[in-house]
Amino acid sequence: MAEMVINNISTPDGASSPSIKRGSYKPNPENPRRIIMFDGVCNVCDGFVQFVFPRDVEKRFSFQALQTEKGKEILDYYGIPCDMSTIILVDEADDKYYTKSTAVLNILFFLKNDSSVLRVL
């Protein structure tokens, strides 16, 4: 019979809880997403997300901060260098990613049906 080992983490109150290793990220080929990854502490990045979110009426995008565990998993999966000072667009359907201005232009392209986007350009 195999022995199961669970590592415990001590909490501030002295109790312990089993450490849970989260599953690594894997794209869903049946429902591919476009993930906008952004620096969660950058005001400019946050402003861009606040601009895109209400204009994404077709819900083409999901959003993920680079600093989160899931964000790190996505970066690892695609081999994206960890640069917290940028916007990254991960397109699961094409298995590609775009960074910086290329990511922003691709995002604006997918929002092209919104006339307010044209006013920004």
JOFENPE-V115409 format. One record per residue. D_LAST is the distance of its C-alpha to the last C-alpha in Angstrom with 2 decimals. Layout:
BEGIN
D_LAST + D_LAST
END
This chain:
BEGIN
65.45 + 62.16 + 61.42 + 58.06 + 56.73 + 54.25 + 52.98 + 53.06 + 50.85 + 52.47 + 50.76 + 51.26 + 53.97 + 55.93 + 55.27 + 54.04 + 51.67 + 51.12 + 48.15 + 45.88 + 43.92 + 40.75 + 40.12 + 37.65 + 34.35 + 34.47 + 31.85 + 33.05 + 33.04 + 33.75 + 30.76 + 28.13 + 25.25 + 21.85 + 22.29 + 19.66 + 21.69 + 20.87 + 22.83 + 24.52 + 25.27 + 21.97 + 20.30 + 16.79 + 17.42 + 18.94 + 16.05 + 13.75 + 16.59 + 16.95 + 13.36 + 13.98 + 17.63 + 17.70 + 15.04 + 17.13 + 19.54 + 21.02 + 21.81 + 20.62 + 20.35 + 22.96 + 22.52 + 24.85 + 25.25 + 26.29 + 29.33 + 30.97 + 33.79 + 31.92 + 28.94 + 31.47 + 33.04 + 29.82 + 29.22 + 32.86 + 32.80 + 30.01 + 31.20 + 27.95 + 28.65 + 28.49 + 25.72 + 25.00 + 22.13 + 19.56 + 17.85 + 19.62 + 19.12 + 22.55 + 22.87 + 26.53 + 26.68 + 25.97 + 27.62 + 24.75 + 22.56 + 19.37 + 18.70 + 16.22 + 12.88 + 14.32 + 14.97 + 11.55 + 10.07 + 13.14 + 12.81 + 9.40 + 11.23 + 14.08 + 12.26 + 11.01 + 13.62 + 12.09 + 10.42 + 9.21 + 6.81 + 5.19 + 5.45 + 3.80 + 0.00
END
